[in-house]
Amino acid sequence: MRFVRKTIRRALRREHGQMLVMFVLMIVVLIGFVGLGVDLGFAYISRARLSKAVDAACLNGMRNYYQGTTQASLIASNTFALNYGSCGRDVAPPTLNISFNTTGNNVLLNISAQVAINTFFIRVLPAIGGYSWRTLTVGDSAQATRTKVILALVLDRSGSMNPTTGTTKGGSTLPGAVQVFINYFDDTIDEASMASFASTATLDIPMEQPFKSDIITAANNMNWCGGTLSIGGLTNALLQENSVTIPANQVALKAVVFFTDGLANMIQQTLKCSATTSNTWNFGGHDGGTTVAFWNPATTTKSCADQNNSCNDGYNLSGCSPPCNATQFYSTTNGVMEDFTQDNVTAEAQYQCVQIANLMRANNILVYCIGLGGSSVDTNFLAEVANANGVDDPRQPEGLALYASTPSDVQAAFVQVANDILYRLTQ
């Protein structure tokens, strides 16, 4: 019996020793799992911060590609640093890799970043294969694509824009605003054109590449006089946009930027002057009152001498050359013949502008509008032309309608349009 008791005591002592070993092992495993969860949680947080920073850097770098890859890379790097900030867990600041590449008509920006973080619990684990658990390395990457833009500028050069005698004097700042705007785009990737309008509409710069120098020069050489044949400028823009075919395997964005400081108050129409003759006339030209003026588009150019020579500032063409006995025009708005009154002509002009804008959007062309002045600009009309907030048709692409109260506000409006286009270009 005594022998049995001794044997049992020895066995129990051995079990106590085994339990201690098992307890220690379980504690180590438990600490390992807890530590792994905590340290991997820190790693997840660091990776999320990296992800936010590289995404912001990618987008901002690509939107500033027009400044050149060196400056765009610097902006991307600064954007990353601003969004990532600093963290006490980091062994050292993150490493950042930035690269621009061109594929077809598109530019790709690739950004990747890595950072090593200090661990708290798993650092006590033994090294495996020479790998120490004292730090963990996490990383993330992002890519932005900058597609090609096909841009058509449509600019008002009517008499109200005259820097000295006009009612808005918008011509004092429009050329400078155009220069700032056009420099947001790239001569080697994008294409652009410029049309202008007053009593007639002209295609100043056809769709081309490079385009910056020609458009800047044309904007600086505009003459400010005449009425507001907005529909002519928009029609030229549509023709230029449709002249560019985008290959099936490429992506591009088409956009029209329409600037005006007054009502769309003129149209062009072929009028029946007699039983045997018809002539084409531009008519309208007044923001107020009832009378209309008539211009012969065959002789009207960008010259102010031609544009200011309107004939028969009244209700008919009897005093014009060639003479015309027409007293009414056809209104596509209402589908009937209407008298030559300013209200009738302006309503028709605005209707035609909205229809041409709808045709643009049906061809996947974004429309932007910038209006200068107070009561001289019909804000509802510009919102319809741009389909701002889907006001004209929520099923069609939405543009922007912006308003500059004074000439000094024009540049800021153009910059906002440029930034919106670049935002849409960047994927």
C-alpha positions in Angstrom: 0.0 0.0 0.0 2.8 2.4 0.9 4.4 1.6 -2.5 1.2 2.4 -4.3 0.9 5.8 -2.6 4.5 6.7 -3.5 3.9 5.8 -7.1 0.8 8.0 -7.3 2.6 11.0 -5.8 5.4 10.6 -8.3 2.9 10.5 -11.1 1.1 13.6 -9.9 4.3 15.5 -9.6 5.1 14.6 -13.3 1.6 15.8 -14.4 2.1 19.1 -12.6 5.3 19.6 -14.5 3.6 18.8 -17.8 0.7 21.2 -17.1 3.2 24.0 -16.4 4.9 23.4 -19.7 1.5 23.3 -21.5 0.4 26.5 -19.8 3.6 28.3 -20.8 3.2 27.1 -24.4 -0.5 28.2 -24.4 0.5 31.6 -23.1 3.1 32.0 -25.8 0.6 30.9 -28.5 -2.1 33.2 -27.1 0.3 36.2 -27.0 1.3 35.3 -30.5 -2.2 35.4 -31.8 -3.1 38.6 -29.9 0.1 40.2 -31.0 -0.5 39.1 -34.6 -4.0 40.6 -34.5 -2.8 43.9 -33.0 0.3 44.3 -35.3 -1.7 43.2 -38.4 -4.3 45.7 -37.4 -1.7 48.4 -37.3 -0.5 47.2 -40.7 -4.0 47.5 -42.1 -4.3 51.1 -40.8 -1.0 52.0 -42.4 -2.0 50.5 -45.7 -5.3 52.4 -45.6 -3.4 55.6 -45.1 -1.1 54.7 -47.9 -4.1 53.9 -50.2 -5.7 57.3 -49.4 -2.4 59.1 -50.1 -1.5 57.4 -53.4 -5.0 57.8 -54.7 -5.0 61.6 -54.0 -1.4 61.9 -55.4 -2.4 60.0 -58.6 -5.4 62.2 -59.3 -3.7 65.5 -58.5 -0.6 64.6 -60.4 -2.6 63.6 -63.5 -4.7 66.8 -63.4 -1.5 68.8 -63.4 0.0 66.9 -66.3 -0.3 70.0 -68.5 2.5 71.6 -66.4 4.9 68.9 -67.5 5.9 65.6 -65.9 8.5 67.1 -63.6 6.1 69.6 -62.1 3.2 67.1 -62.1 5.5 64.6 -60.3 6.4 67.2 -57.7 2.7 68.0 -57.1 1.9 64.3 -56.8 4.7 63.8 -54.3 3.5 66.8 -52.2 -0.1 65.6 -52.3 1.0 62.2 -51.1 3.0 63.7 -48.2 0.0 66.0 -47.3 -2.5 63.1 -47.2 -0.2 60.5 -45.5 1.1 62.8 -42.8 3.4 61.1 -40.2 3.0 58.2 -37.9 5.1 57.1 -34.9 4.9 53.5 -36.0 6.9 54.2 -39.2 10.5 53.1 -39.2 11.2 55.7 -41.9 9.1 57.9 -44.2 7.4 55.9 -47.0 9.2 55.4 -50.3 7.3 56.7 -53.3 7.6 55.7 -57.0 6.0 57.9 -59.7 6.0 57.1 -63.4 4.3 58.6 -66.5 3.7 56.5 -69.6 2.0 57.2 -72.9 -0.2 54.6 -74.6 -1.8 55.8 -77.8 -3.7 59.0 -77.1 -3.8 58.3 -73.3 -1.3 59.1 -70.5 -0.9 56.7 -67.6 0.3 57.8 -64.2 1.4 54.9 -61.9 2.2 55.6 -58.2 3.3 53.1 -55.6 4.4 53.5 -52.0 5.9 51.3 -49.3 6.5 51.9 -45.6 8.0 49.7 -42.9 6.3 49.9 -39.5 7.5 48.8 -36.1 5.7 45.9 -34.5 4.8 45.6 -30.8 4.1 42.0 -30.0 5.3 39.7 -32.8 8.8 41.3 -32.6 9.5 38.7 -29.8 9.0 35.8 -32.2 12.2 34.1 -33.4 13.4 35.0 -36.9 12.4 32.5 -39.6 14.7 32.1 -42.6 16.5 35.3 -41.7 13.3 37.3 -41.6 12.9 39.4 -38.4 9.4 40.1 -37.0 10.6 43.4 -35.6 9.1 45.3 -38.6 6.3 44.8 -41.2 6.4 46.3 -44.7 3.1 47.4 -46.3 2.4 49.0 -49.6 -0.2 50.2 -52.1 -0.4 51.5 -55.6 -2.8 53.5 -57.8 -3.1 54.3 -61.5 -4.7 57.3 -63.2 -5.5 57.6 -66.9 -5.6 61.0 -68.7 -7.6 60.7 -71.9 -7.5 62.9 -74.9 -9.7 66.0 -75.0 -11.3 67.4 -78.2 -12.1 71.0 -77.3 -14.1 73.7 -79.1 -14.0 77.3 -77.8 -17.0 79.5 -78.8 -16.3 83.2 -77.9 -18.5 86.3 -77.9 -16.9 89.3 -79.7 -20.0 91.5 -79.9 -20.0 95.3 -79.3 -21.0 95.0 -75.6 -17.6 93.3 -75.1 -15.6 96.4 -76.2 -13.1 97.2 -73.5 -13.8 101.0 -73.7 -17.3 101.5 -75.1 -19.1 98.2 -74.3 -21.7 97.7 -71.6 -19.8 94.8 -70.0 -16.2 95.6 -71.3 -15.5 91.8 -71.2 -12.9 92.2 -74.0 -10.6 93.6 -71.4 -10.1 90.3 -69.7 -11.3 87.6 -72.1 -8.1 87.1 -74.1 -6.1 86.7 -70.9 -8.6 84.2 -69.5 -8.5 82.2 -72.7 -4.7 82.0 -72.5 -4.8 80.7 -68.9 -7.6 78.3 -69.8 -6.0 76.8 -73.0 -2.7 76.3 -71.1 -4.4 73.7 -68.9 -4.4 71.3 -71.9 -1.7 69.6 -73.8 -0.4 70.5 -77.3 0.8 66.9 -78.0 -2.3 65.0 -76.8 -5.3 67.2 -77.2 -6.9 69.0 -80.1 -8.7 72.3 -80.0 -10.5 74.9 -82.2 -11.8 78.4 -81.7 -14.9 80.0 -83.2 -16.2 83.5 -82.4 -19.4 85.3 -83.1 -20.9 88.8 -83.3 -23.2 89.8 -86.2 -21.7 86.8 -87.9 -19.9 83.7 -86.8 -16.4 82.8 -87.9 -14.1 79.8 -87.5 -11.0 81.5 -86.3 -8.9 78.3 -85.6 -10.0 75.0 -87.1 -9.5 71.8 -85.0 -5.8 71.3 -84.9 -2.8 70.0 -82.9 -0.8 71.9 -81.7 -3.2 74.7 -80.9 -2.2 76.8 -78.0 -0.2 79.5 -79.8 -2.8 80.0 -82.6 -5.8 80.2 -80.2 -4.0 82.6 -77.9 -3.1 84.8 -80.9 -6.7 84.7 -82.3 -8.2 85.6 -78.9 -5.8 88.6 -78.6 -6.8 89.9 -82.1 -10.6 89.8 -81.8 -12.6 93.0 -82.8 -15.4 93.9 -80.5 -18.5 95.0 -82.4 -21.9 93.9 -83.7 -24.7 91.7 -82.5 -24.9 88.2 -80.9 -25.2 85.4 -83.4 -24.6 82.7 -80.8 -26.1 79.9 -82.9 -23.5 80.5 -85.6 -20.7 80.0 -83.1 -22.2 76.9 -81.6 -22.9 75.4 -85.1 -19.2 76.0 -86.0 -18.2 74.2 -82.8 -20.4 71.2 -83.5 -18.9 70.9 -87.0 -15.4 71.0 -85.6 -16.1 68.4 -82.9 -17.7 66.1 -85.5 -14.7 66.5 -87.8 -12.6 64.4 -85.3 -13.2 60.7 -85.4 -12.2 58.7 -82.3 -10.9 55.2 -83.1 -12.9 52.4 -81.7 -10.0 51.2 -79.5 -9.3 54.7 -78.0 -11.0 56.9 -75.5 -11.4 60.7 -75.7 -13.6 63.4 -74.2 -15.3 66.0 -76.4 -16.2 69.4 -74.9 -17.5 72.8 -76.1 -17.0 75.9 -74.0 -19.4 78.7 -74.8 -18.8 82.2 -73.5 -21.1 85.2 -73.9 -22.0 88.5 -72.2 -25.6 88.9 -73.5 -28.7 87.4 -75.0 -28.6 85.1 -78.0 -30.5 87.7 -80.0 -29.7 86.9 -83.7 -30.5 84.2 -86.2 -29.6 83.5 -89.8 -32.3 82.6 -92.3 -33.0 82.5 -96.0 -36.0 84.9 -96.6 -38.3 85.0 -99.5 -37.8 88.5 -100.8 -40.1 88.4 -103.8 -42.0 85.9 -105.9 -38.7 84.9 -107.6 -35.8 85.8 -105.2 -34.6 84.7 -101.8 -31.7 86.0 -99.8 -29.9 84.9 -96.6 -29.8 87.4 -93.8 -28.5 87.7 -90.3 -31.0 89.6 -88.2 -31.8 90.6 -84.6 -29.0 92.3 -82.7 -30.8 94.1 -79.8 -31.1 93.0 -76.2 -34.1 95.2 -75.6 -36.8 97.1 -77.4 -38.8 95.7 -80.4 -36.8 96.6 -83.5 -34.3 94.4 -85.3 -31.3 95.1 -87.5 -30.3 93.2 -90.7 -26.9 92.2 -91.9 -25.9 90.6 -95.2 -23.8 87.6 -94.3 -22.2 87.6 -97.7 -20.4 90.9 -97.0 -20.1 90.7 -93.2 -16.7 89.7 -91.8 -14.9 90.1 -88.5 -14.2 93.8 -89.5 -16.1 96.3 -87.3 -16.6 98.4 -90.4 -18.8 95.7 -91.9 -20.4 94.6 -88.7 -21.6 98.1 -87.7 -23.2 98.6 -91.1 -26.6 97.1 -90.4 -29.4 98.1 -92.7 -33.0 99.2 -91.9 -32.9 99.2 -88.2 -36.7 98.4 -88.0 -39.1 95.7 -88.9 -38.4 94.9 -92.5 -35.8 94.7 -95.2 -37.2 97.3 -97.7 -34.2 99.6 -97.3 -31.5 97.0 -97.5 -29.3 96.1 -100.4 -30.3 93.9 -102.1 -33.8 95.0 -101.3 -36.2 92.5 -99.8 -39.9 92.7 -99.2 -40.0 90.0 -96.5 -41.9 91.1 -93.3 -41.8 87.8 -91.4 -39.5 84.9 -90.7 -40.2 81.3 -90.0 -40.2 80.3 -86.3 -39.1 76.7 -85.7 -40.0 77.3 -82.1 -43.7 77.6 -82.9 -43.8 76.3 -86.5 -45.4 79.5 -87.9 -44.4 82.7 -89.7 -43.7 85.5 -87.2 -43.1 89.3 -87.4 -39.7 90.8 -87.2 -39.7 91.8 -83.5 -36.8 91.5 -81.1 -38.8 89.2 -78.7 -39.7 86.9 -81.5 -36.1 86.7 -82.9 -34.6 86.3 -79.4 -37.0 83.4 -78.6 -36.1 81.7 -81.8 -32.3 82.3 -81.3 -32.4 80.8 -77.9 -34.5 77.8 -79.0 -32.0 77.1 -81.8 -29.1 77.3 -79.4 -30.7 74.8 -77.1 -31.4 72.4 -80.0 -27.8 72.5 -81.3 -26.6 71.9 -77.7 -28.9 68.9 -77.5 -27.4 67.6 -80.7 -24.0 68.0 -79.2 -24.9 66.0 -76.2 -26.5 63.3 -78.4 -23.0 63.0 -79.9 -21.4 62.7 -76.4 -20.1 66.2 -76.4 -20.1 68.0 -73.0 -21.3 71.7 -73.1 -20.0 74.4 -70.7 -21.4 77.9 -70.6 -19.9 81.0 -69.0 -22.0 84.2 -68.9 -20.6 87.7 -68.1 -22.7 90.5 -66.6 -25.9 90.8 -64.7 -29.3 91.4 -66.3 -27.8 91.0 -69.8 -27.3 87.3 -69.3 -30.2 84.9 -69.3 -29.1 82.4 -66.6 -31.9 80.0 -67.4 -31.0 79.9 -71.0 -27.3 79.1 -70.3 -28.3 76.4 -67.8 -30.4 74.8 -70.6 -27.6 75.0 -73.1 -25.2 73.4 -70.7 -27.8 71.0 -69.3 -26.5 72.1 -65.9 -27.8 69.7 -63.2 -29.8 68.0 -65.9 -32.1 71.0 -66.1 -32.8 70.4 -69.8 -32.7 66.6 -70.0 -31.5 64.5 -67.0 -30.8 61.6 -69.4 -28.1 63.6 -71.2 -24.5 64.5 -70.1 -24.5 67.4 -67.6 -22.2 70.4 -68.1 -21.7 73.5 -66.1 -23.2 77.0 -66.4 -21.1 79.6 -64.6 -21.6 83.3 -64.2 -19.0 86.1 -63.9 -20.3 89.3 -62.4 -17.5 91.5 -63.7 -14.7 91.1 -66.2 -12.3 90.4 -63.4 -14.2 87.2 -62.6 -14.0 85.8 -66.1 -10.6 84.0 -65.6 -11.8 82.2 -62.5 -14.8 80.9 -64.3 -12.6 79.6 -67.2 -10.3 77.9 -64.6 -13.2 76.2 -63.0 -14.3 74.8 -66.4 -10.8 73.6 -67.1 -10.6 71.8 -63.7 -13.9 70.2 -64.3 -12.8 68.9 -67.7 -9.5 67.6 -66.3 -11.4 65.9 -63.5 -13.6 64.1 -66.1 -10.5 63.2 -68.1 -8.8 61.6 -65.2 -10.0 58.1 -64.4 
